[in-house]
């Protein structure tokens, strides 16, 4: 299968640069998948779990917190305000952040809490989702 160059960049560093078969991410208009040969594209990213299928069929999970995705030629660039590789995320901290945001939102509408909840969900999804969050905790 053909591959494309994928780059995930945050203001601090290049998180990933390499060959991939597919990228699935979420723009403000919804989820979108990119395969080699995709038409040029530019979209604003939402808080999301981005999945990059690498050339060896393994999947790189990334929590993306805003920014843009651009497809130009054979390159997909994710230019994120903040991005975190799934295996580098502190899952317990993300769970605590999710719980705190949900507690605040039960009491009142709060835009900052909604944003914190979206970030927590992106992080948790990039580490395997909510399923099994209590495995090994009992």
C-alpha positions as CSV (number, residue, x, y, z in Angstrom):
1,X,0.0,0.0,0.0
2,X,1.2,3.5,-0.8
3,X,2.3,5.8,2.0
4,X,2.4,9.5,2.6
5,X,4.6,11.8,4.8
6,X,2.9,12.8,8.0
7,X,4.1,15.5,10.4
8,X,2.7,16.3,13.8
9,X,4.0,19.6,15.0
10,X,3.3,21.7,18.2
11,X,5.0,25.0,19.0
12,X,7.4,23.2,21.3
13,X,8.6,20.4,19.0
14,X,8.0,17.9,16.2
15,X,6.1,15.1,17.8
16,X,6.2,12.8,14.8
17,X,7.6,12.8,11.3
18,X,7.4,9.7,9.2
19,X,5.6,7.5,6.6
20,X,1.9,6.5,7.2
21,X,-0.9,4.8,5.3
22,X,-3.7,6.7,6.9
23,X,-4.6,9.6,9.2
24,X,-7.9,10.0,11.0
25,X,-8.6,13.2,12.8
26,X,-11.5,15.5,13.7
27,X,-12.0,19.0,12.2
28,X,-14.6,21.5,13.4
29,X,-16.8,20.0,10.6
30,X,-16.4,16.3,11.7
31,X,-14.1,13.4,11.5
32,X,-12.0,13.0,8.3
33,X,-9.6,10.3,7.0
34,X,-6.7,11.0,4.8
35,X,-5.1,8.4,2.5
36,X,-2.2,8.8,0.1
37,X,-3.2,10.9,-2.9
38,X,-5.8,12.9,-1.0
39,X,-6.8,16.2,-2.5
40,X,-5.4,19.3,-1.1
41,X,-7.1,20.2,2.2
42,X,-7.0,22.7,5.0
43,X,-9.1,22.4,8.1
44,X,-9.3,23.7,11.7
45,X,-8.9,20.9,14.3
46,X,-11.1,20.3,17.3
47,X,-9.9,18.7,20.5
48,X,-9.6,15.1,19.4
49,X,-7.9,11.8,19.3
50,X,-5.9,11.5,16.1
51,X,-5.0,8.0,14.8
52,X,-2.1,7.6,12.4
53,X,-1.7,4.2,10.8
54,X,2.0,3.8,10.1
55,X,3.7,2.0,7.2
56,X,4.1,-1.1,9.4
57,X,0.3,-1.1,10.2
58,X,0.9,-0.1,13.9
59,X,-1.2,2.9,15.1
60,X,0.2,6.0,16.6
61,X,-2.4,7.7,18.9
62,X,-2.1,11.4,19.4
63,X,-4.2,13.8,21.5
64,X,-4.6,17.0,19.5
65,X,-5.8,20.2,21.2
66,X,-6.8,22.6,18.4
67,X,-4.8,23.8,15.4
68,X,-4.9,22.9,11.7
69,X,-4.5,20.0,9.4
70,X,-3.2,20.6,5.9
71,X,-2.8,18.2,3.0
72,X,-0.4,19.3,0.3
73,X,1.0,16.9,-2.3
74,X,1.9,13.7,-0.5
75,X,2.2,15.3,3.0
76,X,-0.3,15.6,5.8
77,X,0.7,18.2,8.4
78,X,-1.0,18.5,11.7
79,X,-0.1,21.9,13.2
80,X,-1.4,21.8,16.7
81,X,-1.6,24.3,19.5
82,X,-0.8,21.4,21.8
83,X,-0.4,17.7,20.9
84,X,0.6,14.7,23.0
85,X,1.6,11.2,22.0
86,X,-0.8,8.7,23.6
87,X,2.0,6.7,25.3
88,X,3.3,9.9,27.0
89,X,0.0,11.0,28.5
90,X,-0.5,10.7,32.3
91,X,-3.8,8.7,32.2
92,X,-4.6,9.2,35.9
93,X,-4.1,12.9,35.6
94,X,-6.5,13.0,32.6
95,X,-9.1,11.0,34.6
96,X,-8.9,13.5,37.4
97,X,-9.2,16.4,35.0
98,X,-12.3,14.7,33.4
99,X,-13.9,14.1,36.8
100,X,-13.2,17.7,38.0
101,X,-14.6,19.2,34.7
102,X,-17.7,17.0,34.9
103,X,-18.3,18.0,38.5
104,X,-18.1,21.7,37.7
105,X,-20.4,21.3,34.7
106,X,-23.1,19.5,36.8
107,X,-23.3,22.8,38.8
108,X,-23.1,25.4,36.0
109,X,-22.3,26.0,32.4
110,X,-18.7,26.9,32.2
111,X,-16.8,27.3,28.9
112,X,-13.4,26.7,30.5
113,X,-14.7,23.4,32.1
114,X,-16.1,22.3,28.7
115,X,-12.7,22.9,27.1
116,X,-11.0,21.0,30.0
117,X,-13.4,18.1,29.5
118,X,-12.8,18.0,25.8
119,X,-9.0,18.0,26.4
120,X,-9.4,15.2,29.0
121,X,-11.5,13.1,26.6
122,X,-8.9,13.6,23.8
123,X,-6.1,12.4,26.2
124,X,-8.1,9.4,27.4
125,X,-9.1,8.3,23.9
126,X,-5.4,8.5,22.9
127,X,-4.6,6.2,25.8
128,X,-7.2,3.6,25.0
129,X,-10.5,5.3,25.8
130,X,-12.7,5.1,28.8
131,X,-13.2,1.4,28.6
132,X,-11.1,-0.3,31.3
133,X,-10.3,2.9,33.1
134,X,-10.8,1.1,36.4
135,X,-9.0,-2.1,35.4
136,X,-6.4,-2.9,38.0
137,X,-7.7,-0.1,40.3
138,X,-9.7,-2.4,42.5
